[in-house]
Amino acid sequence: MALCARKEYCLFDMEAKLRSWDLTDDQVVQVINELQKQDFINESRYTQAFVRDKLKLNGWGRVKIRMMLRTKKISESIISRELDKINPEEYLEILKKLLLKKDRLLTGQPDLYIRKQKLIRYAWGRGFEPDIAAQTTDEIIG
């Protein structure tokens, strides 16, 4: 409970932590059930915090966030619901800031086509959708 009070945990992470403490399966299930009953573990709340932090602090796009949440075995309905809450204007602004910063590093590249491709690949690597990456890159470079 003390761990969960300091930081959000998903079921998958907490189960892994409990298993690392050499607890039996019955003990793990008992602790997990108690944590869920007292709302110390809440998958929706965890997903909401994860999406917010990864978008704003790490500059990740929806694709990468979805992929990481799937590895934590969060249900697809919860993931979709939380990703749908992302403000589209804020999302595009984050991508634009990332691409502008990256473009400043590419000023030595005179070929616009190569610069655009590098920016698009960078956005893909950060987990932004291909169409949004291409459209935002076109807005930046022209």
C-alpha positions as CSV (number, residue, x, y, z in Angstrom):
1,M,0.0,0.0,0.0
2,A,2.9,2.3,0.8
3,L,4.3,1.8,-2.7
4,C,1.0,2.4,-4.4
5,A,0.4,5.6,-2.3
6,R,3.7,7.1,-3.8
7,K,3.2,6.1,-7.4
8,E,0.6,4.6,-9.7
9,Y,1.1,0.9,-10.5
10,C,-0.7,-1.2,-13.0
11,L,-1.7,-4.8,-12.1
12,F,1.1,-6.2,-14.3
13,D,3.9,-4.1,-12.6
14,M,2.6,-4.8,-9.1
15,E,2.4,-8.5,-9.7
16,A,6.0,-8.5,-11.0
17,K,7.2,-6.6,-8.0
18,L,5.4,-9.0,-5.6
19,R,6.8,-12.0,-7.4
20,S,10.3,-10.5,-7.0
21,W,9.8,-10.6,-3.3
22,D,9.4,-14.4,-3.5
23,L,5.8,-14.5,-2.4
24,T,3.7,-17.5,-3.2
25,D,1.0,-17.3,-5.9
26,D,-1.7,-17.3,-3.2
27,Q,0.0,-14.5,-1.4
28,V,0.3,-12.5,-4.6
29,V,-3.3,-13.0,-5.5
30,Q,-4.4,-12.0,-1.9
31,V,-2.3,-8.8,-1.9
32,I,-3.4,-7.8,-5.4
33,N,-7.1,-8.4,-4.5
34,E,-6.7,-6.2,-1.4
35,L,-5.0,-3.5,-3.3
36,Q,-7.7,-3.4,-5.9
37,K,-10.4,-3.5,-3.3
38,Q,-9.0,-0.5,-1.5
39,D,-8.4,1.2,-4.9
40,F,-4.6,1.4,-4.6
41,I,-4.4,-0.2,-8.0
42,N,-6.7,1.1,-10.7
43,E,-6.0,0.3,-14.3
44,S,-7.9,3.4,-15.6
45,R,-6.2,5.8,-13.3
46,Y,-2.8,4.3,-14.1
47,T,-3.5,4.5,-17.9
48,Q,-4.6,8.1,-17.6
49,A,-1.4,9.1,-15.8
50,F,0.8,7.0,-18.2
51,V,-0.8,8.7,-21.3
52,R,-0.5,12.2,-19.8
53,D,3.1,11.7,-18.7
54,K,4.4,10.0,-21.8
55,L,2.8,12.5,-24.1
56,K,3.8,15.7,-22.2
57,L,7.1,14.7,-20.6
58,N,8.5,12.2,-23.1
59,G,6.9,13.5,-26.3
60,W,5.5,10.1,-27.3
61,G,2.7,9.7,-29.8
62,R,-0.4,7.5,-29.6
63,V,1.2,4.5,-31.4
64,K,4.1,4.2,-29.0
65,I,1.9,4.8,-25.9
66,R,-0.5,2.2,-27.1
67,M,2.3,-0.3,-27.7
68,M,3.8,0.3,-24.2
69,L,0.4,-0.1,-22.5
70,R,-0.2,-3.3,-24.3
71,T,3.1,-4.7,-22.9
72,K,1.7,-4.0,-19.5
73,K,-1.4,-6.0,-20.3
74,I,-3.8,-3.1,-20.0
75,S,-7.1,-3.8,-21.7
76,E,-7.6,-2.4,-25.2
77,S,-10.9,-0.6,-24.2
78,I,-9.1,1.3,-21.4
79,I,-6.2,2.2,-23.7
80,S,-8.5,3.5,-26.4
81,R,-10.7,5.4,-24.0
82,E,-7.7,7.3,-22.5
83,L,-6.0,7.9,-25.9
84,D,-9.3,9.3,-27.2
85,K,-9.1,11.9,-24.4
86,I,-6.0,13.5,-25.8
87,N,-6.6,17.0,-27.0
88,P,-5.9,17.1,-30.8
89,E,-4.6,20.6,-30.8
90,E,-2.2,19.9,-27.9
91,Y,-1.1,16.6,-29.6
92,L,-0.2,18.5,-32.8
93,E,1.5,21.2,-30.8
94,I,3.8,18.7,-29.1
95,L,4.6,17.1,-32.4
96,K,5.3,20.4,-34.0
97,K,7.7,21.4,-31.1
98,L,9.6,18.1,-31.5
99,L,9.9,18.5,-35.2
100,L,11.0,22.1,-35.0
101,K,13.7,21.1,-32.5
102,K,14.9,18.3,-34.7
103,D,14.8,20.5,-37.8
104,R,17.2,22.9,-36.2
105,L,19.7,20.0,-35.9
106,L,19.2,19.2,-39.6
107,T,20.0,22.7,-40.9
108,G,23.2,21.4,-42.6
109,Q,21.1,19.2,-44.9
110,P,20.4,21.3,-48.0
111,D,18.2,18.7,-49.7
112,L,14.6,19.4,-48.6
113,Y,13.4,15.9,-49.5
114,I,16.0,14.2,-47.3
115,R,15.2,16.6,-44.5
116,K,11.5,15.9,-44.7
117,Q,12.2,12.1,-44.7
118,K,14.4,12.4,-41.7
119,L,11.7,14.4,-39.8
120,I,9.0,12.0,-40.7
121,R,11.1,9.0,-39.6
122,Y,11.9,10.8,-36.4
123,A,8.1,11.4,-35.7
124,W,7.4,7.7,-36.4
125,G,10.1,6.7,-34.0
126,R,8.4,8.8,-31.3
127,G,5.2,7.0,-32.0
128,F,3.2,9.6,-34.0
129,E,0.9,8.4,-36.8
130,P,2.4,8.5,-40.3
131,D,-0.2,10.8,-41.8
132,I,0.0,13.3,-39.0
133,A,3.8,13.2,-39.1
134,A,3.9,13.9,-42.9
135,Q,1.3,16.6,-42.6
136,T,3.1,18.4,-39.8
137,T,6.4,18.1,-41.5
138,D,5.0,19.7,-44.6
139,E,3.7,22.6,-42.5
140,I,7.1,23.1,-41.0
141,I,9.3,22.8,-44.1
142,G,6.7,23.6,-46.7
